[in-house]
Amino acid sequence: MESGKLSRTRWTRGIWIVATVTVIAGFAVSIYLVFISTGIERNLGFSQKIFYFHVPCAWITYLAFGIAAISSILYLIRNNQVWDSIAYSSIELGTVFTTLVIVTGPLWARPTWGAYWVWDARLTTTLILWLIELSYLLLRAFVEEPEKAAKYGAVLALLGALDIPIIHYSVVLWRGMHPVVMQSDAGGGGLPSEFFVALMISLATFTLLFFLLLTVRVRLELVRSRLTNVRNRIFEQGLA
């Protein structure tokens, strides 16, 4: 048994080391491609380079809520603490990346549109999602009974997930000022190939970073839940 545990621990550490090195290398390559290798976009100028970070953050927002929605459904069906911990951790991290989306977007918008914020359809629906995320975190923080907080949170996560397709297709449905999702010239228009490659590497790096952070956060949340359960049992025994 001990040798098996030791072997699993070594494998886990090895995977973590490889993943961490990959993330660091990915960011190094991304920074090189974005700021040195690729040129300046003709129409948008230097501000276009924000998209290499803005778009991956937006993708992580989608991914985080997708994971949270699936985990919330599984929690409501199976009432398993692990699924709630995944949903909670995913939305918590997703909130960070959504905040980065809302911060980096105006940095591009100011030189391009002449204003930091316009009530474009995609911007508005993204802001709504951010408010839903904050509401979720407040709900989990202030509802004292863990089971109720988890169930209410699961419902709110599912409602928030409905906003994701609205955000994604808003530029098509309402034809706002926000640009359509970019693609390579090889796909029939959009970013030049070198720009597209830089964007894909950045996106892959952000995705791996998210999963690393999610793994750590889920572990911490499970430990916190176990400690809370132990504390409640001790408190109940003391009262008895």
C-alpha positions in Angstrom: 0.0 0.0 0.0 2.7 2.4 1.0 4.7 1.8 -2.3 1.5 2.3 -4.3 0.8 5.6 -2.5 4.4 6.7 -3.0 4.2 5.8 -6.7 0.9 7.8 -7.2 2.5 10.8 -5.3 5.5 10.7 -7.6 3.3 10.6 -10.7 1.2 13.5 -9.3 4.2 15.6 -8.6 5.7 14.7 -12.0 2.5 15.8 -13.8 2.4 19.0 -11.7 6.0 19.9 -12.6 5.4 19.2 -16.3 2.2 21.2 -16.4 3.7 24.1 -14.5 6.8 24.2 -16.7 4.5 24.0 -19.8 2.5 27.0 -18.5 5.6 29.1 -17.9 7.0 28.2 -21.3 3.6 28.9 -22.9 3.5 32.4 -21.5 7.1 33.0 -22.5 6.3 31.9 -26.1 3.1 33.9 -26.1 4.8 37.1 -25.0 7.5 36.7 -27.6 5.0 36.1 -30.4 2.6 38.9 -29.3 5.1 41.6 -28.7 8.1 40.7 -30.8 7.3 38.2 -33.6 3.9 39.5 -34.8 3.6 42.9 -36.4 1.2 45.7 -35.7 -2.3 45.2 -37.0 -3.0 47.8 -39.8 -6.5 49.0 -38.6 -6.4 48.5 -34.9 -2.7 49.3 -34.2 -0.9 48.3 -31.1 -4.1 48.0 -29.1 -5.0 44.9 -31.0 -2.4 43.0 -29.0 -4.7 43.2 -26.0 -6.9 40.6 -27.7 -4.2 37.9 -27.2 -5.0 38.1 -23.5 -8.6 39.4 -23.7 -9.9 36.5 -25.9 -8.3 33.7 -23.8 -9.8 35.2 -20.6 -13.3 35.3 -22.3 -12.8 31.7 -23.3 -12.0 30.7 -19.7 -15.1 32.5 -18.6 -17.2 30.2 -20.9 -15.2 27.2 -19.8 -15.5 27.9 -16.1 -19.3 28.4 -16.3 -19.7 25.3 -18.5 -17.8 23.2 -15.9 -19.8 24.8 -13.1 -23.1 24.1 -14.8 -22.3 20.4 -15.4 -21.0 20.0 -11.8 -24.1 21.7 -10.4 -26.4 19.3 -12.3 -24.4 16.4 -11.0 -24.5 17.8 -7.5 -28.3 18.2 -7.6 -28.7 14.6 -8.8 -26.1 12.9 -6.6 -25.8 15.3 -3.7 -22.0 14.7 -3.7 -19.8 17.3 -2.1 -17.1 16.9 -4.7 -19.3 18.2 -7.5 -20.3 21.2 -5.4 -16.6 21.9 -4.7 -15.8 21.8 -8.4 -18.7 24.1 -9.3 -17.9 26.6 -6.5 -14.2 26.6 -7.4 -14.9 27.0 -11.1 -17.1 30.0 -10.7 -14.7 31.6 -8.2 -11.9 31.3 -10.8 -14.3 32.3 -13.6 -15.1 35.5 -11.7 -11.4 36.4 -11.8 -11.1 35.8 -15.6 -14.4 37.6 -16.2 -13.1 40.6 -14.3 -10.0 40.5 -16.5 -12.3 40.5 -19.6 -14.1 43.6 -18.3 -10.8 45.3 -17.5 -8.9 44.5 -20.8 -11.9 45.2 -23.0 -12.1 48.9 -22.2 -8.3 49.2 -22.7 -8.9 48.2 -26.3 -12.2 50.1 -26.7 -10.8 53.5 -25.7 -8.4 54.0 -28.7 -10.7 52.0 -31.1 -14.2 53.3 -30.2 -13.2 56.5 -28.5 -14.8 55.4 -25.2 -14.0 53.0 -22.5 -17.5 51.6 -22.4 -20.4 51.5 -24.7 -23.6 49.6 -24.0 -22.9 47.1 -26.8 -24.8 43.8 -26.6 -21.8 41.6 -25.8 -20.4 44.1 -23.2 -23.8 44.3 -21.5 -24.4 40.5 -21.4 -20.9 40.0 -20.1 -21.5 42.5 -17.4 -24.7 40.7 -16.4 -22.7 37.4 -16.2 -20.1 39.1 -14.0 -22.9 40.3 -11.7 -24.3 36.8 -11.5 -20.9 35.5 -10.5 -20.6 38.1 -7.8 -24.2 37.1 -6.6 -23.1 33.5 -6.5 -20.1 34.2 -4.4 -22.1 36.4 -2.0 -24.8 33.7 -1.7 -22.2 31.1 -0.8 -20.6 33.4 1.7 -23.7 34.5 3.5 -26.0 31.5 3.5 -24.9 29.7 6.7 -26.2 26.2 6.1 -23.7 24.6 3.7 -26.3 22.3 2.0 -28.7 25.1 1.3 -25.9 27.3 0.0 -24.8 24.5 -2.3 -28.3 23.9 -3.7 -29.1 27.6 -4.2 -25.7 28.1 -5.7 -26.3 25.2 -8.1 -29.5 26.8 -9.4 -27.9 30.2 -9.8 -25.0 28.6 -11.7 -27.4 27.0 -14.1 -29.2 30.3 -14.6 -25.8 32.0 -15.2 -24.8 29.4 -17.8 -27.8 30.4 -19.9 -26.1 33.7 -20.4 -23.1 32.1 -22.1 -24.7 31.4 -25.5 -26.4 34.8 -25.4 -22.9 36.5 -24.9 -21.3 34.4 -27.6 -24.0 35.0 -30.3 -24.9 38.5 -29.3 -22.6 40.0 -32.0 -24.5 38.0 -34.6 -28.0 38.5 -33.2 -27.8 42.2 -32.5 -24.8 43.2 -34.8 -23.2 45.4 -32.2 -19.8 47.2 -32.3 -17.9 44.3 -30.8 -15.9 42.4 -33.4 -17.0 38.8 -34.4 -14.8 36.0 -33.1 -11.6 36.1 -35.1 -10.3 33.2 -37.2 -7.3 32.5 -39.4 -7.1 33.7 -43.0 -6.9 30.1 -43.9 -10.5 29.7 -42.7 -11.8 32.5 -44.9 -11.0 35.8 -43.4 -9.9 37.2 -40.1 -6.5 37.3 -38.4 -3.4 36.7 -40.5 -1.9 33.3 -39.9 1.0 34.5 -37.6 -1.5 36.4 -35.5 -3.8 33.4 -35.3 -1.0 31.1 -34.2 -0.1 33.6 -31.4 -3.7 33.7 -30.3 -4.0 29.9 -30.2 -0.8 29.4 -28.2 -2.0 32.1 -25.7 -5.4 30.5 -25.5 -3.9 27.0 -24.8 -1.6 28.4 -22.1 -4.5 30.2 -20.3 -6.6 27.0 -20.5 -3.8 24.9 -18.9 -3.3 27.6 -16.3 -7.0 27.5 -15.5 -7.1 23.7 -15.0 -4.0 23.9 -12.7 -5.6 26.6 -10.6 -8.9 24.7 -10.6 -7.3 21.5 -9.3 -5.6 23.4 -6.5 -8.8 25.3 -5.6 -10.9 22.1 -5.5 -8.5 20.4 -3.2 -8.5 23.4 -0.9 -12.3 23.5 -0.9 -12.6 19.8 -0.1 -10.2 20.2 2.8 -12.2 23.2 4.0 -15.5 21.3 3.8 -14.0 18.3 5.8 -12.7 20.7 8.5 -16.1 22.4 8.7 -17.9 19.0 9.1 -15.4 17.9 11.8 -15.9 21.3 13.6 -19.7 20.9 13.4 -19.6 17.4 14.8 -17.3 18.5 17.7 -19.7 21.4 18.4 -22.7 19.1 18.3 -21.1 16.6 20.7 -20.1 19.4 23.0 -23.8 20.5 23.2 -24.9 17.0 23.7 
